Amino acid sequence: MRIISGDARGRRLYAPAGEETRPTADRVREALFNILGARVRGARVLDLFGGTGAMALEALSRGAAHAVVVDSTRTALEAIERNARAVLGEDAVKRARIIRADYRAAIDQLAGGQAEERFDLVFLDPPYRMADAYADALTRLRAARLLEEDCRVVLERAREQVVKLPPGFERLDVRDYGKTSIEFVREVPA
């Protein structure tokens, strides 16, 4: 696993052993970021189920301004911190904020922060067994007003899994890559 493009192209990423973390395959990440294209440059990014941090770090390598990476497990957080230092070096602290929390607590924390935090790009890739987390996270993000106008939310899921979007969201595109599907979603403009 590595950074595909941008300033940190080719840098290797660490993934902890075990089944708790399921890194996105390089080819899927490459296709996803090619679709997002110029939308990434200058973006404020939120990765709610960080795993290795690969999605947020790829975005930062491609010019995203800032990223918040969330995960609740110690092993994932260690991997995210290790990868952030490897990819960003001294800029890791300035460009990437890492939060150890469940996604619900993280959304509450971000919504209650002193500085208004809104995101242009959000990645949702919960463990596949947490099928209800997609709709719940979208609902919470909307209620907390954390989504910037025209924010893109990227849902990574098992191909056979069906994600029911909550009211107020629309599916823009779905792409299949082997056993993985990527959905591009946005909040419906008022």
Number of C-alpha atoms within 10 A of each C-alpha: 16 17 23 20 16 13 15 18 14 13 15 14 20 20 21 17 10 8 7 12 19 17 19 17 13 14 11 18 18 16 14 17 18 13 11 16 11 13 17 21 15 15 21 23 28 26 25 26 23 32 29 29 30 29 27 27 31 24 26 28 21 23 17 22 17 20 26 22 27 26 24 18 16 11 17 24 23 16 20 28 20 17 23 26 14 17 25 18 10 11 11 21 13 11 17 24 15 19 19 16 18 14 23 14 14 19 21 13 14 19 19 12 10 8 8 10 15 19 22 20 25 28 20 23 24 23 17 13 9 9 16 12 18 19 16 15 18 23 17 16 20 15 12 17 17 20 22 15 15 14 20 22 25 22 18 23 22 19 14 9 13 10 15 12 15 14 11 13 18 14 15 11 10 13 15 14 13 9 10 16 18 22 19 20 21 20 20 12 9 5
